Amino acid sequence: MKIKAKEKKGKVKIKMLIKHDMETGRRKDPEGKLIPAHFIQELKVTYKDNTVLLAEFGPTVSKDPYLAFSFAGTKGDTVTFETTDNNGTVDKAEAVIK
């Protein structure tokens, strides 16, 4: 995940790019076999032990999804990001608010 977190006047703007293939399970490889479904199902963003964003994704979301949102926060604090895909793989990242 590539994450930018910037605070201005008490408002934190988050811009993030989640690197993921987001396979639908409907595409075929060069031999004609179906590529198994592999996509992010959930994104959870927490700040000071509070969930500020909980998003559910599905197989129709494009490869390497980009997301931008904002919430009230303070410079120097940490924001935690966690994605879970349909295979149960969990990916975590943190960003310090600048």
C-alpha angles and dihedrals in degrees: 000000000000111000135181119187118183130172125211124169093345094309120112117208116202123198117180140174115200112205106218135131093226095204114193097204090240101086121093129223122231090275092055097253119135115256107231118251113263118165142138112266102181141019118193121187119190132188122184090348092305124113107238096174133019113178129179116209131188140193093281094068112105126251115280097011119216120213133183127183141142140220139169112281150132133258113254096029123116128244119202124212126194129180126189121195131203090265091059095253113149121205120190133191138168133208130193113224111243 
